[in-house]
Amino acid sequence: MSLEEDSSSPSVTVAIPVRNGGAQFAGVLAALSRQTVRHELLVCDSGSTDGSLDCARSHGARVLQIPPESFCHGATRNMLMAEASGSHVALLSQDAEPGQDTWLERMLGAFELADDVGIAYGPYRPRPAASDAVRVELERWFSSLSPSGEPRLDRLTPEERSLPSVDLLGARGFFTDANACISRVAWERVPFRSAPYAEDHVLALDMLRAGFAKAYVPTAAVIHSHDYSSWQLTQRCFDEWRGLLEVYGWREPVAPGHLLRRLRGELGALRDSLRKDGVSATRRRTTLIAATRHHVLRLAGAVLGSRADLLPARARQLLSLEHRASFVPVHLEQLETPPERKDLP
């Protein structure tokens, strides 16, 4: 579909939460301006002081404003969904830049795969300056979701909908709202929960258990990666694995054999990738040394995060990149009610 062919009011909204998004947010908005599908642009700002508000408005966005202390990953996305005018709402994070002009077109194509698709998502691609460890980590995970490169559909049979959450850990339950699209009809039945973290995993489980299908679209990629400092990487992994514990009840095993196998698997994948790319032996050695440190820090964050319930609140706050002290287990037996839509002045 081209812009010239679509002269009607946009039937899709692109919604983005932002706070001090900086140059990366500006890159996201520029990429959206080149999309082949017309769309409403909706931004929720939670206290930016760096010009993100003006940048959003200069790209034609409708802007919602909330105090920083009101931001919550699940509740804020529910507000965006409620205020959006589109029958489908594509969600991005402030630093997830669509990788091609047809990103939104390809994402919407997921809902033509089957009548029961309620949510869709696409992969992350590393930034040009990303480390080799980060690059291979992203490529390895997203390639595993669809080795053929074709769209993937996940559903649960009626018998599977009562499975424990931990049985859906991995590809079947995975979903990211940093690069996603949601049917309004599905969201009205199954909203985000007011979760402080891993709200996207919770939504996926709720959608699957409600009978909706989840689609993965390998061609609808965004440029999205982080090269954290050593401490930030540990903190980020602490937050991620605390989320896995809160949602799935998953604890990363601490047996030395398990940790060593995890480390060897990551380093082996990186070594194979470097050899395939023709990287010299000297650079391979240097890269593998740096990657060893990277993955040891990831495992440290994983082990600590998946035992967050055993730590005092002050320790959780110190270990969290978001400075969150809480531990909030998710009880998936009951769905939350979506907020009422309000007309903005």
N, C-alpha and C positions, 0 to 999 in steps of 0.2 A: 504494500500500500504506500503511495507517495503522498506528500503534502498536498499536491495539486488535486489528487483524486478525493481527498478527504476534506470537504468544505463544511461539514456539519460540526456541531459543537463536540468538543472532545469527549469521548466515552471512557477515557482512561485518565487516571490521576497518577502523577509521580510525587511521592511524599518522602520528605527527608527531615529527620530531626538534626538540629545543628547547635553547636556552641563553639564559637571561635574556630570556625572551619578553615580560615586562612586561604592560602593559595590552592590547596588541594580541593577545597569546596568550590572555589572559582572554576577549577578545572572540571569538576563534576557538572556545574551549571552550563559551562561552555559545550561540553559533550552532549548534554540534553538538548541544547538549542539546535543541534544538528540531526536530531532523530527524525526518522522518516514517518513517524506517527505523531500527529498532533495530540497534545495532552495538556491537562491542567497541571500546573506546578504548585505544590503546597509545601510550605516549610514551617516547621515548628522550632522557634528559637528559644533557648533557655538561658538567656543572659549574656549573649555575645557582646564583646567590647572591641572587636577587631575589624568592624566594618562588614561582617557577614550579613547583617540585616540589609544594608544598602546594596550589597552585591546581589542578594536574593531578589530584592525588589527591582533592580535594574534588569533582571532576566525575566520579569513579568510574574514573579511568584506571588501567590497569596500567602501572607505571613501570619502565623499565630505566635503569640508570645506568652511564655509562662516563666515564673520565677525559677531560678536554678534549683532551689530545694524541692520544687514540684516535679522535677523530671524523674520518671521511672520507665525503664525500658518497655515494659508491657503496657502500662497505662498511657504513656505518651503516644505509643503507636495506635492504641485504641482511639485516642482523640483524633489522630490524623485520619484514621479510617472513617470515623464518624463524620468528620468535616469534609472529606473528599466528595466530589460530585460524580466521579467516575463509577461505572459498573465494575471496573477492575482497578485495583490500586497497586502500582509498582512501588516497592520500598527500596531505598538506598540508604547507606550511611553517608556521612558528610565527606568521607574520603574514598568512596567506592565509585570510580569513574567508568561509565559505560565504555566498553572497549571497541565498539563499532557503531556506526550511524544506525544500524538496524537492530541494535540491542533491544529496544522496546518492542519492535515488531516481532522479533524472535521470541521474546518472553510471552507475548500475548498468544503466539502460536501454540503454546503449551495447552491452552484451554480448548483447542480444536482437536487434541489427541483423543479425548474421551469426554463424555458428558459429565462424568463425576469428578473431574479435576477441580479441586478447591484451592490449591496453592501450588506455586511453581517457583523454582529457584535456578540460578546459574552459578558457574564457577568463578573463582578468583584467579587472576593472572598476576604474577609478580611485577612490581615496578622495575624499570630498567636498572636502578641502582641496588636492587635487592641482593642480599648475599646468596651464594650458591646453596647454602643450607636451607634458607627460606624458599628459594626457587624450587628446589627439588621436593621439599616438603609439600608445597602447594600442588605442584604438578602430579606428584605421586597420589595424593589423596583424591583430587578431583578426577584424575584418570581412572582410578579404581571404581568410581561410581558408574562409569559407562565406558568400559574398555573399547567398545565398538565405535564410540563417538556419536551414537544415536540417542535420542531422548529416552529417558527411563521413567517408568511409572511404578509407583509403590502403592499397594493397597493392603488392607487387612481383611481376611475372611471374617464372617461373623464369629467364628470360634476363636480367632486370634485376637479379637478386640479386648478380651479379658486377660491377655498375657501380662505378666509383670513388666513394668517399664524397662527393667534392665535387659529383658530379652529382645528389646527393640533398639538397644544401643548399637550404633554403627550406621551403616548406609541406610537401612530401612527407616530409622528415626531421624536421620540428619536433615537439617533445614537451616538456612541462614536468611535472616531478614536484612542483611546488608546488600543483598542482590536477589530480590524476590518480587513476586506478583501474587495478589490475593483476590479471589472473586468476592465481590460484596455479598452475594447471596450466601456463600459459605461462611464468611465472617459474621454475618448476622446470626447465624446458628452457633458458630464457634469463634468467639472473640479471643484476643490475646488475654492472658491472665495478667494480673498486676504483679508480675514477677520482677525482682530486682536484677536478675541476670538469667541467661539461657531461656528467655521468653520465647525465642524462635523454636527451640527444641520442644518446649511444652506445647506450643501451638501445633506443631507437626503431629505430636502424639494425639492431641485432642481431635484434630481433623481426621486422622486415620481411624480413630476409634468411633468417630461419628459417621464413618462410611464414605468419606471423601478420599479421592486419590491425590497423591503428591507427585508432581512431575519435576524431573531434572532436565534442564535444557543446556547441553554442553556448549552450544554455540552462542549463548547469551551471557558472555563473560564481562566482568568488570575488572579494572586495574585496581588491585587492593592488596597491599602487603605492608608489613611493618618490620623494620629492623630496630628492635629495642636495645637499650643498654642492658648489661647483664642483669642488673637488679630489676629493671622493668620487665624483662622477659620472665624472670622467676615470678614476679607479681602477676603478670598476665596469665601465666599458666596456673597459678594458684586460683585465680578467679574462674578460669575455665573448668578446672577439675572440681572446684567447690560447686559450680553449677551442675556438673555431671552427678555429683553426690546428691545435690538437692533434688534433681529431676529423676535420675535413674537409680539412686542408691548405690552408685558405682564407687568402689574404692580401688585405686591403683595398687596392685600387689607390690610388696616391698621385698620379696624374695630376690636375693642377688642374681639368681639364674634368670628370672623374668626381666629384671632391669638390664642385665647384660645382653639378653637377646634383643630387647627393644633398641638398645644403643647400636648393636652390631647391624641390625636391620636398617636403621636410618643411615648409618655410615656406609653400608654396603650399597644402598641405592644411590647415594651421592657419588661414591667412587665409580660406579658403573656409568652414571650420567656424565661425569667428567671425562672418562675414557672415550665414551661415545662421541663427545664433542671435540676430541683431539687435544685436550688440555695436557700440557707438559707434565712430566713426573714431578718436577720441582713444585709447580703450582698446585698439583693435586695434593702433594704432601702438606703444603701450607694451608690449603683449604680444608683438608680433613682434620688438621689440628684445631683450627678455628671452629669447625663444625662439631667436633667432640665436645668442646666447651659449651656450645649452643645447646646441644641435646642433653648434656648433663644438667644444665640449668633448667631445661624443660622438664626433665624427669623429677628434679627436686621440687619444682612448683607443683607438679602433678601429685607427687606423694603427699606433700603438705596440704594441698587443696582438697584432696579426697579424704582428708582427716580433719577438715575444718571444724566439724562438730565437736571434736575433742579438744580444740584449742580455746583459750580465753578470748573474749571479744577484742581486747587490745591487740593481741597477736594477729587476729584475723585482719584488723584494720591496718596494721603495719605491713602485712604480707600482701594486701590487696592493691592493685593498680588503681582501682576506683575508691580506695580508702573505705571500703564497706566492712563494717564490723559484724554484721549480722550473719546468721545462718538460718535460712528459711526453706525448710523442706516443702516440696510441692505435693499436694494430695490431689491426684488426678481423677478421683471418683466423681467429682461434681464440677460442672462447667460454670464459669462466671457469666453474668448477664452483661451484654454490651451496653455502652453508654448511649443515651439518647442523642440524636443529632441535633445540633443547635444552629440557627441561622446567625451568621456573624454580621455585625454592623458594617 
